[in-house]
Amino acid sequence: MQHRLAAVVHADIVNYSRLVAADEAATMRQLQTAMSTFRDKVLSSGGRVVGTAGDAILAEFGSAIAALQCAVDIQRGFEESSPRIPENDQLRFRIGINVGEVLVDEDDIFGESVNIAARIQAIAEPGGVSISDTVHTQVVGRVDLAFEDTGAQQLKNISTPVRVFRVQMPIVLANQGELTRPSIPSIAVLPFTSMSTSPSDEVFADGMSEDIITALSKIRSLFVIARNSTFTYKGRAVDVRSVARELGVRYVIEGSIRMSPNRIRITAQLIDADDAGHIWAERFDRDIADIFDVQDEITEAIVGALGSEIPKAERDRAQRKHPDDLGAWELYQRGMWHLLRRNRDDLQAAARFFKQSRKLDKTFSLPVSGLGLTHFFLLTNGSVDNPQETANKMQELARAALAIDQDDPDAHAVSGLAHMMKGEAARGVLAHRHAVSLNPNDPYLHWCLGYSSLLDDQLELALSSHDKALRLSPRDPRRWSFLTLKAATLYFMKRFEESAKFAAEALSHPTAEVHMPRLWLTISLGQLEGSFEEARASLKELQRLRPAENVSQVTAWPIFTNRLPKHLEMIADGLRKSGLND
């Protein structure tokens, strides 16, 4: 046998056995097409398909970069070409990649490197790509991709833990045109780079970036891009001018963190993207216990560098209440990492971290409000049995957080969401208005206000809130949810053509949960003269996504609980005009 170094790609179909049991003939046809597409892409990328076994495929490349780019292109291709059907019914690959020495026997390859690639594939996300640290070392900074460090993983039948990175799949955005800069100072804080290899240090780096964004966001005299947009650049070598142009801002902050057991070194710089000049830069060498003081100093320095026109009262507002326990802060940051992912398993993990953080520090409000948000997203995911009980729990958590910190905007947001769920939309609007006043640059607070004002039939306020959310986070992975609510608002305003446009844009987003934007597209087309055939086709797709035989079944969906009767009637009217029977 020969030995050689190779980049090994292992792919496998998610839930293949279940799909075959549901519809063997259709699944086999899809599998044949998928395997053929996979082979063609590997060959055109300079790789070699080693073999297939049922729903699994093994390939090798001479280059880690070529292997990674091929895997990403494959997943993107399937995402763009697959029908918009529920996730559980889609034929999707998991892909794992490893670089190492392989044993070659004729056309086959063997060895631990192959086994590692297979085990990494097994823990990858459906439709995603995960890589070993040996791959990451060869590709980081050389490809236009970001990576999420999941830490050392104990893989099945692999004796030594393997550090695994999850590839953050690129987001395809609709053409938004040139974003107009606001009239006030506009700024984006890029995720700080961790200069160590420890996953826990990366948590600190991300937490530092997020806290600075939050502090700056509270200043009304600044326009601050949201964390979810700036973090799409994480792990990438970026051009500051390009970032500023894509986000529609003038100033960019970047920095790095290096940690030792008891010390922390932070560098930060404020850059004017118009000429790439440094307005301010500084290095901080401090005890780890002083991390919150450093955050405040950086925030104050940035605000000072941007201009004296920012009032002192607003500067003071940026000085958030810090926890007494550093461990509580770290646990909170870990909880937020899971919360932002929104799936059921991650939400349950978020709840555990928030509870641990709360136990460590009773004076820290954010894990309490974070737990309230977790309950809300578990509800929207269909993971709770009693919505009213969940609403009551959220209200209880909001009160507990506000008892600690009356100015916690997330706590006011949770309170407003609880009121919405109880059918008290007007009270939800009041709570969300107050939340936005406390943090006017948080797109999710504007999303909350847009949602509650829609339910309260304050449609102009809802539309304005949706537009603010979209502008504050132009690269948001959940941009589709902003677009969907905007489409709904425009529908109730009887601006049907615009509603259809934004619903279609939401549908085109790669991470969209598609049945709700599909609904707004269907009923908007139904209201447009001359669009019946398009509406009918869209209705068939909607029925495939979420079976419904009549109008009553659709208007009884849980999402429409506590909707105004006139809104339900407008939805019913659009469904009838699209061809759905009563």
Beta strands, then each sheet from edge to edge (+ up, - down):
strand 1: 2-13
strand 2: 48-53
strand 3: 56-61
strand 4: 93-105
strand 5: 108-110
strand 6: 129-132
strand 7: 146-153
strand 8: 162-168
strand 9: 186-189
strand 10: 193-194
strand 11: 223-224
strand 12: 251-259
strand 13: 263-272
strand 14: 277-287
sheet 1: 2+ 3- 1+ 4- 5+
sheet 2: 2+ 3- 1+ 4- 6- 8+ 7-
sheet 3: 10+ 12+ 9+ 11+
sheet 4: 10+ 12+ 13- 14+
end
